[in-house]
Amino acid sequence: MELREALGRRRSIRFVKPYKAVEPEKIQMMLEAARIASHWGNVQSLRAVAVFRNSAPQEVLDAIQAPVVGWQIRIAPVVLVWYVETAAVDEQSDRLRELMKAGALGFGPREKVNDALENQLIPIFDGILETMKQPGMNEIDCGQGIAQATLMAYELGLGTCCIGTPYGEQIRENLGIPGTCRVLLLQTVGYPAEDWEAGGQRPRQPFEKLFQMNGYDTPFPRSEEVVDELRKDKMFTRPAPLPDREAELDWVSKALDLDPPGLL
């Protein structure tokens, strides 16, 4: 599948088949995609616990909670608990040295690059280590890894949905995740029980309202030729709601024995 089409299909799939297990190999592919994502300083603070509903202890399953759309967690064959390991920042110096040895840091004679690394760059980062453990860059780059895992899931025919939860600390403790970590979000994974369009392209705010050029007061000009090209590449699909969406929701909720309204 081309990247543009994959981006067009990358939307939340909330209804998955609870009876169809997801192969561990496919979850590994998602995690592999996350592992090679770009991350500041190459510290790779993104981590995950993959919880399989057909093999995890009941106490682990009970620990994964969200106050909204909790039914999605109950029916998903797999839930990925994504978290950030802030202690990874403590290894910043070693990660920078690895980049230098790989020729991915700086330019010029190796001796001068190494000298600048040891005597300038590393001391700078050592002085801000605790600051860099706080929410910010880590979460942003972890998001890149999660996005790559999501694209891989769609490539493999899987549906996913990212769910926030205020119970992150409780989940962290119950899963035995170290105290140096923060739970970011839960991601349900399964084979879709609804059409991949899931009702159509989600409503989005105007392009010009979201993006600017050279300053806040100048909206980024949107070329309709570019829009047409992306539409031809199937990055943009039919807008929601599709005419048969209500019937699809009614069918899938009955098939999965879900009690309406299906929000909690």
C-alpha positions as CSV (number, residue, x, y, z in Angstrom):
1,M,0.0,0.0,0.0
2,E,1.4,3.4,-0.9
3,L,2.1,5.8,2.0
4,R,-0.4,8.4,0.9
5,E,-3.2,5.8,0.7
6,A,-2.1,4.3,4.1
7,L,-2.3,7.8,5.6
8,G,-5.8,8.1,4.2
9,R,-6.8,4.8,5.8
10,R,-5.1,5.5,9.1
11,R,-8.1,6.3,11.3
12,S,-9.4,4.8,14.5
13,I,-11.1,1.4,14.2
14,R,-13.1,1.0,17.3
15,F,-15.0,-2.2,16.4
16,V,-12.7,-5.2,16.2
17,K,-13.3,-9.0,16.1
18,P,-12.9,-10.2,19.7
19,Y,-12.9,-13.8,18.5
20,K,-10.0,-13.4,16.1
21,A,-6.6,-13.4,17.8
22,V,-3.8,-11.2,16.5
23,E,-0.6,-13.0,15.7
24,P,2.3,-12.1,18.0
25,E,4.4,-11.7,14.8
26,K,2.2,-8.8,13.6
27,I,2.5,-7.1,17.0
28,Q,6.3,-7.5,16.7
29,M,6.2,-5.8,13.3
30,M,4.4,-2.9,14.9
31,L,7.0,-2.7,17.6
32,E,9.8,-3.0,15.1
33,A,8.4,0.0,13.2
34,A,8.2,2.0,16.5
35,R,11.8,1.0,17.4
36,I,13.4,2.5,14.3
37,A,11.5,5.8,14.5
38,S,13.4,9.0,14.9
39,H,14.0,10.1,18.5
40,W,15.9,13.1,19.8
41,G,19.5,12.2,20.7
42,N,18.7,8.6,19.8
43,V,17.7,7.9,23.5
44,Q,14.7,5.8,22.4
45,S,12.6,6.4,25.5
46,L,9.4,4.8,23.9
47,R,8.5,1.4,25.4
48,A,5.5,-0.8,25.4
49,V,3.9,-3.8,27.1
50,A,1.8,-5.8,24.7
51,V,-1.2,-7.4,26.6
52,F,-2.8,-10.4,24.8
53,R,-6.3,-11.0,26.0
54,N,-6.0,-14.8,25.3
55,S,-2.9,-15.3,27.5
56,A,-2.5,-12.5,30.0
57,P,-3.3,-13.1,33.7
58,Q,-6.7,-11.9,34.7
59,E,-5.2,-9.4,37.1
60,V,-3.3,-7.8,34.2
61,L,-6.4,-7.6,32.1
62,D,-8.4,-6.0,35.0
63,A,-5.6,-3.4,35.4
64,I,-6.0,-1.9,32.0
65,Q,-8.8,0.7,32.3
66,A,-10.1,3.8,30.7
67,P,-13.2,5.8,31.8
68,V,-14.4,6.4,28.3
69,V,-14.9,3.7,25.6
70,G,-13.8,1.0,28.0
71,W,-15.7,-1.5,26.0
72,Q,-13.0,-1.2,23.3
73,I,-10.5,-2.5,25.7
74,R,-12.8,-5.3,26.8
75,I,-13.2,-6.7,23.2
76,A,-9.7,-6.0,21.8
77,P,-7.5,-9.1,21.3
78,V,-4.4,-7.0,22.1
79,V,-3.9,-3.8,24.0
80,L,-0.5,-2.0,23.7
81,V,0.4,0.0,26.8
82,W,2.7,2.6,25.5
83,Y,5.0,4.3,28.0
84,V,8.0,6.6,28.2
85,E,11.1,5.5,30.1
86,T,12.6,8.7,31.4
87,A,15.7,6.9,32.7
88,A,16.7,6.4,29.1
89,V,17.8,10.1,29.2
90,D,20.5,9.1,31.6
91,E,22.2,7.2,28.8
92,Q,22.2,10.3,26.6
93,S,26.1,10.5,26.5
94,D,26.4,6.9,25.3
95,R,23.7,7.4,22.6
96,L,25.5,10.5,21.3
97,R,28.8,8.6,21.1
98,E,27.0,5.8,19.2
99,L,25.8,8.4,16.7
100,M,29.2,9.9,16.3
101,K,30.8,6.4,15.6
102,A,28.0,5.8,13.1
103,G,28.9,9.0,11.2
104,A,25.5,10.4,12.1
105,L,26.6,13.4,14.2
106,G,28.5,16.4,13.0
107,F,31.0,16.7,10.2
108,G,34.7,17.3,9.7
109,P,37.8,15.4,11.0
110,R,36.8,12.7,13.4
111,E,39.1,13.9,16.1
112,K,37.6,17.4,16.1
113,V,34.0,16.0,16.0
114,N,34.9,13.8,19.0
115,D,36.5,16.6,20.9
116,A,33.4,18.8,20.3
117,L,31.1,16.0,21.4
118,E,33.0,15.3,24.7
119,N,33.8,18.8,25.7
120,Q,30.9,20.8,24.4
121,L,27.8,18.8,23.4
122,I,27.8,16.2,26.2
123,P,28.3,18.8,29.0
124,I,25.4,20.8,27.6
125,F,23.1,17.7,27.7
126,D,24.4,16.7,31.1
127,G,23.3,20.0,32.5
128,I,19.7,19.6,31.3
129,L,19.1,15.9,31.8
130,E,16.5,16.3,34.5
131,T,14.7,18.9,32.4
132,M,14.7,16.6,29.4
133,K,12.9,13.9,31.5
134,Q,9.9,16.1,31.9
135,P,6.9,16.0,29.5
136,G,7.9,17.5,26.2
137,M,10.4,16.3,23.6
138,N,10.2,12.7,24.8
139,E,6.4,12.5,24.3
140,I,6.7,14.2,20.9
141,D,9.2,11.6,19.6
142,C,7.4,8.8,21.3
143,G,4.4,9.9,19.2
144,Q,6.4,9.4,16.1
145,G,7.1,5.8,17.0
146,I,3.5,5.1,17.9
147,A,2.4,6.6,14.5
148,Q,4.8,4.3,12.7
149,A,3.5,1.3,14.6
150,T,-0.1,2.4,13.6
151,L,0.9,2.6,9.9
152,M,2.4,-0.8,10.1
153,A,-0.8,-2.2,11.7
154,Y,-2.9,-0.9,8.8
155,E,-0.4,-2.4,6.3
156,L,-1.0,-5.7,8.1
157,G,-4.8,-5.5,7.9
158,L,-5.2,-4.6,11.5
159,G,-7.3,-1.9,13.1
160,T,-6.2,0.2,16.1
161,C,-7.5,2.9,18.3
162,C,-5.5,5.1,20.7
163,I,-7.2,5.7,24.1
164,G,-6.2,8.1,26.8
165,T,-6.6,7.2,30.5
166,P,-6.3,9.0,33.8
167,Y,-5.3,5.7,35.4
168,G,-1.8,5.7,34.0
169,E,-0.1,5.5,37.4
170,Q,-2.3,2.6,38.5
171,I,-1.7,0.7,35.3
172,R,2.0,1.3,35.6
173,E,2.1,-0.2,39.1
174,N,-0.1,-3.2,38.2
175,L,2.0,-4.1,35.2
176,G,5.2,-3.8,37.2
177,I,6.5,-0.9,35.0
178,P,9.3,1.0,36.8
179,G,8.6,4.2,38.6
180,T,10.8,6.1,36.2
181,C,8.2,5.6,33.5
182,R,5.0,7.4,32.5
183,V,2.1,5.7,30.7
184,L,1.3,7.6,27.6
185,L,-1.7,5.9,26.2
186,L,-3.4,2.6,25.4
187,Q,-3.8,1.3,21.9
188,T,-6.3,-1.4,21.1
189,V,-5.4,-3.8,18.2
190,G,-7.5,-6.3,16.3
191,Y,-9.0,-7.3,13.0
192,P,-11.6,-4.8,12.0
193,A,-15.3,-5.7,12.4
194,E,-16.2,-2.4,10.6
195,D,-15.3,-1.2,7.1
196,W,-11.9,0.4,6.9
197,E,-13.6,3.7,6.0
198,A,-15.4,3.6,9.3
199,G,-18.0,6.0,8.2
200,G,-15.8,8.2,6.0
201,Q,-13.1,10.8,6.4
202,R,-13.3,12.4,9.8
203,P,-14.4,16.0,10.0
204,R,-11.3,18.3,10.1
205,Q,-10.9,22.0,10.7
206,P,-10.0,24.2,7.7
207,F,-6.3,23.8,6.6
208,E,-5.8,27.6,6.7
209,K,-6.9,27.8,10.3
210,L,-4.3,25.2,11.4
211,F,-1.2,26.2,9.5
212,Q,0.7,29.4,8.8
213,M,3.5,30.6,6.6
214,N,6.4,32.9,7.8
215,G,4.3,34.1,10.8
216,Y,1.1,33.6,12.7
217,D,-1.0,36.1,10.8
218,T,-0.4,34.6,7.4
219,P,-2.4,31.4,6.7
220,F,-0.5,28.8,4.7
221,P,-1.8,29.0,1.1
222,R,-3.6,25.8,0.2
223,S,-3.2,24.6,-3.4
224,E,-6.2,22.8,-4.8
225,E,-3.9,21.1,-7.3
226,V,-2.1,19.5,-4.4
227,V,-5.5,18.5,-2.8
228,D,-6.6,16.9,-6.1
229,E,-3.3,15.0,-6.4
230,L,-3.7,13.6,-2.8
231,R,-7.3,12.8,-3.5
232,K,-6.3,10.8,-6.6
233,D,-3.8,8.9,-4.4
234,K,-6.6,8.1,-2.0
235,M,-5.1,10.0,0.9
236,F,-8.5,11.9,1.1
237,T,-11.5,9.6,1.0
238,R,-15.2,10.2,1.1
239,P,-16.2,12.6,3.9
240,A,-18.2,11.4,6.9
241,P,-20.8,10.4,7.5
242,L,-21.3,7.7,4.8
243,P,-24.9,7.0,4.0
244,D,-24.8,3.5,5.4
245,R,-22.9,4.3,8.6
246,E,-25.9,4.2,11.0
247,A,-26.9,0.8,9.7
248,E,-23.3,-0.4,10.0
249,L,-23.1,0.8,13.6
250,D,-26.4,-0.9,14.5
251,W,-25.2,-4.2,12.9
252,V,-21.7,-4.2,14.5
253,S,-23.0,-3.3,18.0
254,K,-25.5,-6.2,17.9
255,A,-22.9,-8.6,16.5
256,L,-20.6,-7.8,19.3
257,D,-23.4,-7.7,21.9
258,L,-22.7,-4.2,23.0
259,D,-25.2,-2.2,25.0
260,P,-26.0,1.3,23.6
261,P,-25.0,4.0,24.0
262,G,-21.5,2.7,23.3
263,L,-19.5,5.5,24.8
264,L,-18.4,4.0,28.2
